[in-house]
Amino acid sequence: MVFSVYTVLLIAGAAIGLAACAAAAPLDGGVPDAEIDRIAAMLGDRPFAFGPSIEDRAAWEKLGKHKSYAGVVANAEKLLKGPMPELTEQIYLEYTQTGNRTKHYNDVRYARHGRIATLVLAECVENRGRFIPALEAAIESICQEPTWVFNFHDPALENWHGKTIQIDLGSILPAHAMAQAEHMLGGRLSDRVRKRMTTTCRQRILDPYRQEILGQTKARGLWWITNVNNWNAVCHAGVLGTALVFGEDKRDRAFFAAAAAKFSRRYLQSFGKDAYCQEGLGYWGYGFGNYIMLCELLYQATGGKLDLYQDPDVREVALFPVRDQITNGVWPSYADSAVGAVPSAQLMGFLNRRYGLGLQQWQVEDQTTAGGGLPTAMMFSSPNSATAQELANQAKEYYELRTYFAANQVLNLRPAKGSACRMAVSIKGGNNEEPHGHTDMGTFVVVMGKEPVILDPGLEVYTARTFSENRFKSNLLNSFGHPVPRVAGQLQTPGRQYHATILSTQFADAGDTCVMDIKPAYSVPALTKLTRTFAYDRSAEGQFTVTDEVAFSTPQQYGTALITYGQWKQQADGSLLLWQNKEAVKVVIDSNGAAFTVTPETIQEDNGKGTKPTRIGIDLAQPVTAARVLLTITPASVSGL
């Protein structure tokens, strides 16, 4: 792939311009020299990356025989038979032109960048030099790309046209992969290619990051350095992994290590006092998985002297998926998490062993993998700080009758072990400006056995709308797509000031009650009261009630809803039957004598699942000044359906 001289000059000019910017104050105090010196004393004299180099034949002969590496040579051979696809400007423009994160762009990008891992692993296993020419051609072609920033993070094309050099979730991927390739193959690669990798990764990753920390930029372009969402952890892990190989010398590598250790701490702040992940389970795996990679990089590079695992907050965040599981391998799909999402067994197995938790559900004795990208494959396929721990007796079961993330107003309620009750529920409050959040104050999930029969329908396929001012026009993300009230014809309002308040909780072995004020989630002037009371009864087969009490200063419409991916019908007595995969619940509607209607509507948004959820609207037939609506949810039989 060849780019114009003009494009190349633009990129070079941007790099020079960044370096020449007027000096400003270091970002958040920068990194003290004493801390750089302290970490430099911990680092080895040689660059560091995970795993063995190709010269360690004993290690690679062992990995080559592992089932996870059985197909790596064959996969690389397939790449030798066809050309590397071009990433043209027209393909990069697809997001700018359509607002969609197109499969075409993603496929082309992965087909290009993914070659690095495939060819490096194959060469290390086979050790014949057969894959080196294709690998070098791929690296040089990738280095010629005008930018490594994802096209959906570059809508104005400023990176593509060389007007700026930013670091995003996409740009750190080829950089970290090249760092791993340099470590694993070293002198097997030509001096030309090694120099090209080093120069390009410094220009696109290390120099902009260093300049941002030192205050050598006119504008704070790398906002994620001090942010608290997943970008912080993901980008810092990639920058650190790149710097530990391509840093200029040991003290330079120590600068990046010190900066990553300091500023990645911001990411942990996103979890709050209760270690709850507001971004959802999927983003916990993405963000925290990369944070653990950062911890492991620092731990191994310093010979265990710099150990972020010892921070008690890290251990608490590691337990989030354990405590967030509602029951039987079902997690709530709150925020931008997919229905059916589960935490990575590999990551959980690593954490289980690293912290000596001994949890039977997360026992993964062999973490070896050839997938997940080159740094991930090498981290899990090589001796690490988890495998260095004695394997604890994997006999424990982490089981709480209830899990209350009080700071984030999320409550998971479970049956007593061994009881006849098979129903478990999750309840959520919070506020309507959580990261990756939805307008969903008062939402809930009802799980029967292993089936979430009533639920939060999860995230939508991301488009330009998803992260714009029009985000909540999506009926998957706004409160229309959640089992919460519609008040005076209005949905909940986005914004931190629109929130829920927990008025009271009562917890007992027999059952639990939570009273939530969700009036502040709506900007309806006539609304004077809206409380939602959740009551969970563990006796017999279980029961869950949701009671709404509403009042208005003038007569207004009122309704609530249930959301399901399953099937449903209204029975002759007016009750509803909802079922999915042989699990069912009965919902009895008590409107305190007021007439009501039941109206189904398919939520017409793209969730990437191929199926669409149904919103079952339950609306009072006439405007009211006060009303009470009670939903009683009990297990039901699906026989005969």
Rosetta blueprint (number, residue, H / E / L):
1 M L
2 V L
3 F L
4 S L
5 V H
6 Y H
7 T H
8 V H
9 L H
10 L H
11 I H
12 A H
13 G H
14 A H
15 A H
16 I H
17 G H
18 L H
19 A H
20 A H
21 C L
22 A L
23 A L
24 A L
25 A L
26 P L
27 L H
28 D H
29 G H
30 G L
31 V L
32 P L
33 D H
34 A H
35 E H
36 I H
37 D H
38 R H
39 I H
40 A H
41 A H
42 M H
43 L L
44 G L
45 D L
46 R L
47 P L
48 F L
49 A L
50 F L
51 G L
52 P L
53 S L
54 I L
55 E L
56 D L
57 R H
58 A H
59 A H
60 W H
61 E H
62 K H
63 L H
64 G H
65 K L
66 H L
67 K H
68 S H
69 Y H
70 A L
71 G L
72 V H
73 V H
74 A H
75 N H
76 A H
77 E H
78 K H
79 L H
80 L H
81 K L
82 G L
83 P L
84 M L
85 P L
86 E L
87 L L
88 T L
89 E H
90 Q H
91 I H
92 Y H
93 L L
94 E H
95 Y H
96 T H
97 Q H
98 T H
99 G L
100 N E
101 R L
102 T L
103 K H
104 H H
105 Y H
106 N H
107 D H
108 V H
109 R H
110 Y H
111 A H
112 R H
113 H H
114 G H
115 R H
116 I H
117 A H
118 T H
119 L H
120 V H
121 L H
122 A H
123 E H
124 C H
125 V H
126 E H
127 N L
128 R L
129 G L
130 R L
131 F L
132 I H
133 P H
134 A H
135 L H
136 E H
137 A H
138 A H
139 I H
140 E H
141 S H
142 I H
143 C H
144 Q H
145 E L
146 P L
147 T L
148 W L
149 V L
150 F L
151 N H
152 F H
153 H H
154 D L
155 P L
156 A L
157 L L
158 E L
159 N L
160 W L
161 H L
162 G L
163 K L
164 T L
165 I L
166 Q L
167 I L
168 D L
169 L L
170 G L
171 S L
172 I H
173 L H
174 P H
175 A H
176 H H
177 A H
178 M H
179 A H
180 Q H
181 A H
182 E H
183 H H
184 M H
185 L H
186 G H
187 G H
188 R H
189 L L
190 S L
191 D H
192 R H
193 V H
194 R H
195 K H
196 R H
197 M H
198 T H
199 T H
200 T H
201 C H
202 R H
203 Q H
204 R H
205 I H
206 L H
207 D H
208 P H
209 Y H
210 R H
211 Q H
212 E H
213 I H
214 L H
215 G L
216 Q L
217 T L
218 K L
219 A L
220 R L
221 G L
222 L L
223 W H
224 W H
225 I H
226 T H
227 N L
228 V L
229 N L
230 N H
231 W H
232 N H
233 A H
234 V H
235 C H
236 H H
237 A H
238 G H
239 V H
240 L H
241 G H
242 T H
243 A H
244 L H
245 V H
246 F H
247 G L
248 E L
249 D L
250 K H
251 R H
252 D H
253 R H
254 A H
255 F H
256 F H
257 A H
258 A H
259 A H
260 A H
261 A H
262 K H
263 F H
264 S L
265 R H
266 R H
267 Y H
268 L H
269 Q H
270 S L
271 F L
272 G L
273 K L
274 D L
275 A L
276 Y L
277 C L
278 Q L
279 E L
280 G L
281 L H
282 G H
283 Y H
284 W H
285 G H
286 Y H
287 G H
288 F H
289 G H
290 N H
291 Y H
292 I H
293 M H
294 L H
295 C H
296 E H
297 L H
298 L H
299 Y H
300 Q H
301 A H
302 T L
303 G L
304 G L
305 K L
306 L L
307 D L
308 L H
309 Y H
310 Q H
311 D L
312 P H
313 D H
314 V H
315 R H
316 E H
317 V H
318 A H
319 L L
320 F H
321 P H
322 V H
323 R H
324 D H
325 Q L
326 I L
327 T E
328 N L
329 G L
330 V E
331 W L
332 P L
333 S L
334 Y L
335 A L
336 D L
337 S L
338 A L
339 V L
340 G L
341 A L
342 V L
343 P L
344 S L
345 A H
346 Q H
347 L H
348 M H
349 G H
350 F H
351 L H
352 N H
353 R H
354 R H
355 Y L
356 G L
357 L L
358 G L
359 L E
360 Q H
361 Q H
362 W H
363 Q L
364 V L
365 E L
366 D L
367 Q L
368 T L
369 T L
370 A L
371 G L
372 G L
373 G L
374 L H
375 P H
376 T H
377 A H
378 M H
379 M H
380 F H
381 S H
382 S L
383 P L
384 N L
385 S L
386 A L
387 T L
388 A L
389 Q L
390 E L
391 L L
392 A L
393 N L
394 Q L
395 A L
396 K E
397 E L
398 Y L
399 Y L
400 E L
401 L L
402 R E
403 T E
404 Y E
405 F E
406 A H
407 A H
408 N H
409 Q L
410 V E
411 L E
412 N E
413 L E
414 R L
415 P L
416 A L
417 K L
418 G L
419 S L
420 A L
421 C L
422 R L
423 M E
424 A E
425 V E
426 S E
427 I E
428 K E
429 G L
430 G L
431 N E
432 N E
433 E L
434 E L
435 P L
436 H L
437 G L
438 H L
439 T L
440 D L
441 M L
442 G L
443 T E
444 F E
445 V E
446 V E
447 V E
448 M E
449 G L
450 K L
451 E E
452 P E
453 V E
454 I E
455 L L
456 D L
457 P L
458 G L
459 L L
460 E L
461 V L
462 Y L
463 T E
464 A L
465 R L
466 T L
467 F L
468 S L
469 E L
470 N L
471 R H
472 F H
473 K H
474 S L
475 N L
476 L L
477 L L
478 N L
479 S H
480 F H
481 G H
482 H L
483 P L
484 V L
485 P L
486 R E
487 V E
488 A L
489 G L
490 Q E
491 L L
492 Q L
493 T L
494 P L
495 G E
496 R E
497 Q E
498 Y E
499 H E
500 A L
501 T E
502 I E
503 L E
504 S E
505 T E
506 Q E
507 F E
508 A L
509 D L
510 A L
511 G E
512 D E
513 T E
514 C E
515 V E
516 M E
517 D E
518 I L
519 K H
520 P H
521 A H
522 Y L
523 S L
524 V L
525 P L
526 A L
527 L E
528 T E
529 K E
530 L E
531 T E
532 R E
533 T E
534 F E
535 A E
536 Y E
537 D E
538 R L
539 S L
540 A L
541 E L
542 G L
543 Q E
544 F E
545 T E
546 V E
547 T E
548 D E
549 E E
550 V E
551 A E
552 F E
553 S E
554 T E
555 P E
556 Q E
557 Q L
558 Y E
559 G E
560 T E
561 A E
562 L E
563 I E
564 T E
565 Y L
566 G L
567 Q E
568 W E
569 K E
570 Q E
571 Q L
572 A L
573 D L
574 G L
575 S L
576 L E
577 L E
578 L E
579 W E
580 Q E
581 N L
582 K L
583 E E
584 A E
585 V E
586 K E
587 V E
588 V E
589 I E
590 D E
591 S L
592 N L
593 G L
594 A L
595 A L
596 F E
597 T E
598 V E
599 T E
600 P E
601 E E
602 T E
603 I L
604 Q L
605 E L
606 D L
607 N L
608 G L
609 K L
610 G L
611 T L
612 K L
613 P L
614 T E
615 R E
616 I E
617 G E
618 I E
619 D E
620 L E
621 A L
622 Q L
623 P L
624 V E
625 T E
626 A E
627 A E
628 R E
629 V E
630 L E
631 L E
632 T E
633 I E
634 T E
635 P E
636 A E
637 S L
638 V L
639 S L
640 G L
641 L L
